[in-house]
Amino acid sequence: MRRVTLLAIIAALGLPSSAAADYVALVVNPTKIAPGWTLSGLVTSGSFYRGDEIDGLTLQRSFLAGRGEEKHALRAHPRQATISFAGVSGRWKTTNQLGNAGAVDLAIEATGEPTPVEEAWGCRGAFARVPVRLEGALTLRTGTRFFKTIRRARLAGFVIFDQGAVNCDRPQPSECTASSSFWAGTAKSSVVAAPGSIVLQFRNPVAQSSAGAAWYHVMTVNGYDAVIGSLPELGVRGPSTRTIRGNARFLAGEATQSQSGACLTTKTSGAATGSFSTTFVGWGARTLRLGAGVPASFSESR
């Protein structure tokens, strides 16, 4: 009876139950996997970005009364869709997109009535959001002694899907919010420091993935200013909590400017020396060393 009711609602809103939506975003609610740790998921179809789909599974914990956050995020960019949804039911199924990090085969079933949504992931139009349950098999192989292999047969979340015309043009903002940030690193590891936060990230590709899957190990501490001084010379320091340890010195070089909407951004490239390190649960200690050959810059938008 419940399924008949949902089918009637979908039909009334103008989307035939047999028609798969083009814009689909699946959000998997956080579920506890260890003391203080949760597993969550997010899959967005390529239509949102006019490109590849994005598949994500994230292990996460918070600390320092919410000011600190540690994430281990698995991300893949499949060219062929792994998710489908037709208003009432659908499926999330990977083949070799996640490589040796795992696999997903979950049936998606609506558990409530859809409600209208005007905007989703930067797109505007006729969207609906519906709560769902997921049943089947999810396997996440972390390769660590702490997390080991995580398996789930039942999960919950919600799906946002299109029911009509959608516009994904990104208009330029009419007002500019002043901001500044220091960045240094490479595609494998980097540090970002801005007023009120510092973020240290390390990337590890996943073997045997057809979709460029990689683990992103991220440590964030909020609530303090990591950048001290002013150009042409800046200092960047890790927080006193010792969660992110180290410091860096930045000497300004060439500056370039670019206009984006109401914002004028000045990007100053330069040289940075120093190092930052952290210790991840499960994945151990990691260090980012700055110096010759490691790009660094400071950006200000006004």
C-alpha positions in Angstrom: 0.0 0.0 0.0 2.8 2.4 0.9 4.5 1.8 -2.5 1.2 2.5 -4.3 0.9 5.8 -2.4 4.4 6.9 -3.3 3.8 6.0 -7.0 0.7 8.2 -7.0 2.6 11.1 -5.5 5.4 10.9 -8.0 2.9 10.7 -10.9 1.1 13.7 -9.5 4.3 15.7 -9.4 4.9 15.0 -13.1 7.6 12.3 -13.1 6.6 8.9 -14.4 7.8 6.2 -12.0 9.6 4.4 -14.8 11.6 7.4 -15.9 15.1 7.5 -14.4 16.1 11.0 -13.3 19.1 12.7 -14.9 20.1 14.7 -11.8 20.5 12.3 -8.9 22.2 12.9 -5.6 22.3 10.2 -2.9 23.2 11.2 0.7 23.9 8.3 3.0 23.3 9.2 6.7 26.3 8.9 9.1 26.4 5.5 10.8 28.6 4.6 13.7 31.5 2.3 12.8 33.8 2.7 15.9 33.7 4.8 19.1 33.7 8.4 17.9 33.8 7.5 14.2 31.0 7.5 11.6 30.7 6.3 8.0 28.7 8.5 5.5 28.3 8.6 1.8 27.6 10.9 -1.1 27.0 10.2 -4.8 26.2 12.9 -7.3 25.4 12.2 -10.9 27.6 13.9 -13.6 24.7 16.1 -14.7 25.3 18.4 -11.7 28.9 19.2 -13.0 28.5 18.5 -16.7 31.1 15.9 -16.3 31.8 12.7 -14.4 29.8 11.3 -11.5 31.4 11.7 -8.1 31.2 8.7 -5.6 32.3 9.3 -2.0 32.5 7.4 1.2 33.9 9.2 4.3 35.1 8.1 7.7 35.0 11.0 10.1 35.5 12.0 13.7 35.4 15.3 15.6 37.5 16.4 18.6 38.5 19.5 20.5 34.8 20.2 21.3 34.0 20.3 17.6 36.9 22.5 16.5 38.9 19.6 15.2 38.0 17.1 12.4 39.7 14.1 11.0 38.5 12.6 7.7 39.4 9.7 5.5 37.5 10.3 2.3 37.4 7.8 -0.5 36.5 9.6 -3.8 36.0 8.2 -7.3 35.0 9.9 -10.6 33.2 7.3 -12.8 32.5 8.1 -16.4 29.7 5.6 -16.4 26.9 6.2 -13.9 26.9 3.9 -10.8 23.6 5.4 -9.5 20.1 5.5 -10.9 16.7 6.5 -9.4 13.2 6.6 -10.8 11.3 8.4 -8.2 10.5 5.4 -6.0 13.4 3.0 -6.4 16.8 2.8 -7.9 20.3 1.3 -7.4 23.8 2.3 -6.5 26.2 -0.3 -7.9 29.9 -0.1 -8.6 32.0 -2.6 -10.6 35.7 -1.7 -10.5 35.3 2.0 -9.9 36.5 1.8 -6.3 39.3 -0.6 -7.1 40.7 -2.6 -4.2 39.1 -0.2 -1.7 35.7 -1.8 -2.0 32.5 -2.2 -3.8 28.8 -1.2 -3.5 25.6 -2.9 -4.6 22.7 -1.4 -2.8 19.0 -1.2 -3.8 17.4 2.2 -3.1 13.8 2.3 -1.9 11.8 5.4 -1.0 10.4 5.4 2.6 8.5 8.6 2.6 6.9 11.3 0.5 8.9 13.6 -1.7 9.1 17.3 -0.9 10.1 20.1 -3.3 13.6 21.4 -3.3 14.6 24.6 -5.3 18.4 24.1 -5.4 20.8 21.2 -5.3 24.6 21.4 -5.6 24.6 24.7 -7.4 21.7 23.8 -9.8 18.3 25.4 -9.6 15.0 24.0 -10.8 12.4 21.3 -10.2 13.9 19.0 -7.6 12.4 16.7 -5.0 13.9 15.2 -1.9 12.8 11.8 -0.6 14.0 9.7 2.3 15.3 6.2 1.3 16.6 3.0 2.7 19.5 1.1 1.1 19.8 -2.7 1.2 22.3 -5.0 -0.3 26.1 -5.0 0.3 28.6 -2.2 0.9 32.3 -3.2 1.4 35.0 -0.7 2.3 38.5 -2.1 2.6 40.7 0.4 4.5 43.8 -1.8 4.7 44.3 -0.6 8.3 44.3 -2.5 11.6 42.1 0.0 13.2 39.2 0.2 10.7 39.9 -3.1 8.9 37.1 -3.9 6.4 33.8 -2.2 7.0 30.6 -4.0 5.7 27.0 -2.8 5.8 23.9 -4.5 4.5 21.4 -1.7 5.5 21.7 2.0 5.5 19.5 5.1 5.4 19.6 8.5 3.7 17.8 10.6 1.2 17.8 11.2 -2.6 17.4 14.5 -4.4 16.3 14.1 -8.0 15.0 16.2 -10.9 11.4 16.4 -11.9 11.6 19.0 -14.7 13.8 21.8 -16.1 17.1 22.4 -14.3 19.6 25.2 -14.8 23.2 24.6 -13.6 24.7 27.9 -14.7 26.8 29.4 -11.9 26.1 33.1 -11.8 28.9 35.3 -10.5 28.1 36.8 -7.1 27.1 40.5 -7.0 28.9 41.0 -3.7 32.4 40.0 -2.6 33.2 38.5 0.8 36.7 39.4 1.7 39.0 36.4 2.3 42.6 35.4 2.4 44.5 32.1 2.5 47.9 30.5 2.3 48.4 27.3 0.2 51.5 25.2 -0.3 52.0 21.7 -1.6 51.4 19.3 -4.5 48.6 16.9 -5.7 49.9 14.4 -3.2 50.0 16.6 -0.1 49.1 20.2 0.8 48.4 22.7 3.6 45.8 25.5 3.6 45.8 28.1 6.2 43.2 30.9 6.5 41.8 33.1 9.2 40.3 30.7 11.7 41.6 27.4 10.3 44.4 25.2 9.1 43.9 22.0 6.9 46.5 19.4 6.2 45.7 16.9 3.4 47.4 13.8 2.0 46.2 11.9 -1.2 46.8 8.2 -1.8 45.6 6.7 -5.1 43.7 3.4 -5.0 45.0 0.5 -7.0 42.9 -1.2 -9.7 40.3 1.6 -9.9 38.8 2.5 -13.3 37.6 5.8 -12.0 40.7 7.4 -10.5 39.7 6.6 -6.9 41.9 7.9 -4.1 41.9 8.2 -0.4 42.1 11.8 1.0 43.4 11.9 4.6 42.5 15.3 6.0 43.1 16.9 9.4 41.4 20.2 10.2 41.7 22.5 13.2 39.4 25.5 13.4 39.2 28.4 15.8 42.6 30.0 15.6 44.6 32.1 13.0 47.4 30.1 11.5 48.8 32.9 9.4 50.8 35.7 11.1 52.5 38.8 9.7 51.9 40.5 6.4 53.4 40.4 2.9 56.1 40.3 1.7 56.9 37.8 4.5 54.4 35.6 6.3 54.6 33.0 9.0 52.3 29.9 9.2 52.1 28.0 12.5 50.4 24.8 13.6 47.9 25.0 16.5 49.0 24.7 20.1 47.0 21.5 20.3 49.8 19.7 18.5 47.2 18.0 16.3 48.9 19.6 13.4 52.6 20.2 14.2 55.1 22.5 12.5 55.5 25.9 10.9 56.5 27.6 7.7 57.9 30.8 6.4 56.6 32.4 3.1 58.5 35.0 1.1 56.4 36.8 -1.6 57.4 36.7 -5.2 55.3 37.6 -8.3 51.7 38.8 -7.9 48.8 38.4 -10.4 45.2 39.7 -10.3 41.9 38.2 -11.6 38.3 39.4 -11.5 35.5 37.0 -10.6 32.1 38.7 -10.3 32.5 41.4 -7.6 35.7 39.9 -6.3 39.2 41.1 -7.2 41.7 38.3 -6.2 45.4 39.0 -5.8 47.5 35.8 -5.9 51.1 36.1 -4.8 53.4 33.2 -5.6 56.5 32.7 -3.6 58.8 30.4 -1.7 57.9 28.5 1.4 60.2 26.6 3.8 59.2 24.5 6.8 57.1 21.4 7.4 53.8 20.2 8.9 53.0 16.8 10.3 50.0 15.0 11.8 49.1 11.5 13.0 46.0 9.9 11.5 44.0 7.2 13.3 44.6 4.0 11.3 46.9 5.6 8.7 49.7 6.8 11.1 52.0 9.7 10.9 52.3 11.9 7.7 54.6 14.8 7.0 54.5 17.6 4.4 57.9 19.2 3.7 58.1 22.5 2.0 61.0 23.9 0.1 62.5 23.9 -3.4 60.1 22.6 -6.0 57.0 22.8 -3.8 54.6 25.5 -5.0 53.3 28.1 -2.5 51.0 31.1 -2.7 49.0 33.6 -0.7 45.6 34.8 -2.1 43.5 37.7 -1.1 40.0 38.5 -2.4 38.3 41.8 -1.9 
